């Protein structure tokens, strides 16, 4: 039954991709060109881009992230362009149809009255007797409001506006995604926090997503951004990589240079389980990043302390390594506050039942590309920023990397400095 569902899902996705590409071909190629080589070349380009997108999704998983960059870059960039081209065309559909209707109405109004002589069209190159004629077509035929050239101008205008808007949006989004993450600072009040711990700073980073498009230079940017904040503790809240530790371990090596007073800690994300979570946990241990796998420890300063806990991602259930809140949070000192690291914000419902003061999460990328945020809200309690769920404060970082398209629109990459406060 599972195999059948996978096949059905694959066929449905393929049908959707074909349908979307046919729509784009129709609006950007067929409607803007006349039959001939230009139209054929345009169709070939659309097909090639569609194939590159499928290749970007499949080949890195089959052959590994290194060596497949040649297909990943064009495929993932086209994925973003396709999104914004389709959105732009959809917005322009109503104005386009209204303009076409106006042209048809004007063409009808310009028709000659029935009692007047009607000009008989004569083929270009021949006169009424069939002799050769090199004169231009009659103005009454070539200049009607519904002439083909006016429809072509309208179609090309719509195509240029949609293409220009999408290119500009994706270009801006790439400059955001491929740049250094910004630093965001947020203060979180904890009622039972000992005043001696007020001002304790946790640098939170998630969704680094090492893979075919992001490597060692990206990790270095992230580490340098974190170290400049001079944190007391570093929390890496999952989705480190889209590839195995054997493939990408060298790209993660700059994490060894993370500096903080109380160390660096990690919890698994859904992409980590797709990339061999156990090997990544071992690799991170070599880089002095400790994994909190359904575990907790005491963080002490100046005679006061709080608990730092971490639970595995919900995806771990299918790998017999799911979250265990009881193991991580039960039988602890109730007078001491607890900060929980959990990759997905949706885990806050369980955390609230265990009287967690603060949950730090990632996963959403802040939506990454507007208007994807609207879809994220269907699966998660919030998209980004600070929120309250019962008595638990939930903070969701937008993450430092990206998945798929190297594009961020309305959700710039970030490293967050969370400052614990008594009020």
Protein Blocks (a to p, Z undefined) as FASTA:
>chain_A
ZZmmmmmmmmmmmmmmmmmmmmmmmmmmmmmpccdjklmmmmmmmmmmmmmmmmmmmmmm
mnojghplmmmmmmmmmmmmmmmmmmmmmmmmmmmmmmmmmmmmmmmmmpccfkbccddd
ddehiafkopacfbdcdfklmmgfkbfklmmmmmmmmmmmmmmmmmmmmmmmmmmmmmcc
dddddddddfklcfklgoiacdddehklpafkbcfklmmmmmmmmmmnopabdcdeejjb
gcdfklmmmmmmmmmmpccfkbpaddddfklmmnopmlmmmmmmmnopacdehiadddde
ehiacdddddddfklmmnopaccfklmmgoiafkbccddddfblklmmmmmmnopabdcd
ehknnnopacklmmmmmmmmbfbdcddehjaccdddebjbdehjaddehiacdddddddd
fZZ
